[in-house]
Amino acid sequence: MAAPIRCPDCRSVKRSQRNADLLSKRGSSAFGAHDQKGDDRRRASRSHQPTSKADRFPAICAACGQSTMVPFMPRGDRPVYCRACYNARRGR
């Protein structure tokens, strides 16, 4: 395992900047800004429930090139796999 590039304080600052960028993009959606406290409670209550189709984002599988929908916003710096390729990589 490689040694961390950033110290814990620098990682924390970088993480909060990245999260702020994601939250600002989400807050400017067609639905408008959300009440953060209420949104956190709703997210916590449904954390183990399947993601609805409305909470999915389009992506291209890094292995087979097939178009797919994923339950997270792809950042572009990591590969995204379709369900079949992901399961094959995980040995399922």
C-alpha positions, 0 to 999 in steps of 0.5 A, spaced: 500 500 500 502 506 498 503 512 503 498 517 503 500 523 498 496 528 503 497 529 510 490 528 514 488 535 515 490 536 507 485 530 505 480 533 510 480 540 506 480 536 499 474 532 501 470 538 504 472 541 497 470 535 493 463 534 497 462 542 496 462 541 489 457 535 489 452 539 493 452 545 489 451 541 483 445 537 486 442 544 489 442 547 483 438 541 480 431 542 477 428 541 483 431 547 487 435 547 493 433 542 499 433 543 506 439 539 508 437 537 515 431 534 512 435 531 506 440 527 511 434 524 515 431 522 509 437 519 506 439 516 513 432 512 513 432 509 506 440 508 506 438 500 506 433 501 500 434 500 493 436 506 489 430 508 485 431 509 477 430 517 479 437 517 483 441 513 477 446 517 473 448 514 466 455 511 465 459 507 460 462 501 462 469 501 462 470 493 460 465 492 455 463 499 453 455 498 454 451 504 456 449 503 463 445 507 469 449 507 476 446 509 483 452 514 483 455 520 479 461 518 476 467 522 477 471 520 471 477 519 475 475 511 476 472 506 472 465 505 472 462 498 470 455 495 468 452 490 472 455 484 469 462 486 468 462 488 475 459 482 478 464 478 473 470 482 476 467 481 483 467 473 482 460 473 483 
